[in-house]
Amino acid sequence: MASKSVSQEADEILLASAMITLGARLQVLEAETSLSHDRLARLYREIRGCSPPKGMLPFSVDWFMTWLPNIHSSLFYNVYAFLNQRTERKGIRATIDAYRLYLEHAAVENGEASEPVLSFTRAWMLVRFFDSDMLQLSACRQCGGHFIAHAHDPQSDFVCAICRPPPRAGKTRAAKARGVQGRPGLEPTRS
């Protein structure tokens, strides 16, 4: 068995550290690096100050089909696809860069204090779902944007969640408490 070089191990530690900082679960770290479970758990505790969460990873593509997650996930995946196709960043490094860009946008939209709609672990799973040919990007016939849809669904009549939001979109208790009506992020109009 050949041992890893010190620089290769350091690179994997830096990669794992970046993913932990973005909120990756331990299963993601194990899949993307060759570091041991114990070493990753120690690194996680050192960076986050707590033990890694236990439990299963999200496994259903249906979460990505609901209106707000679909918009956020589509934004992330379009950035990821651009980076993966047109830059030297590939695979997990493109995922990290695309997620950082997504977080910058989500912070502007939601304010710094709120949690982003799309977690790093869900973003990582989204890329895996595309790699497994379970999801596709479909062009909206009204706005022309590319949004996440089930693989092999008919594309000719696709309308996105922005052009046709569901009737109760944005009408959460929190939005009502703030006095905001309609889509999140929009202030009520005054006559």
C-alpha angles and dihedrals in degrees: 000000000000116000123231119253118249092244092051091051091047090051091052091048090052090048092049090046091053091050093047090051089054091050104262117168121235093255090059091051091050092050095049102040136041093226116125122261092245093050092049092048090052091048090049092051091047094052102035099031093230140070118277114266117257128222141072125312119245107276108176127089089206093083089065092055098063112099106254097036088047092056094047094042092048090052091051095045094049090054090046093050091049093050093044093050103036107031137050090254110104138171117346093001090057088047091053093047093045091049091051090052090047090052091052090055094042091051090054093048100041104028123251096277100060127084117250116252091232117055121206091248092053090047089052091048090049091058090049091050089054091047088052091052093242095122137035139186113251125194116237110236091216106044101015093231120141115241136178116267137161112283116262094016114142109268103193096086100032117141119183129232092252094056093041110024118184115263095256097040112143095005096119124146090252092054091048090048090054091047092244117141131193120006120016113262094030120111118220114262118245122210 
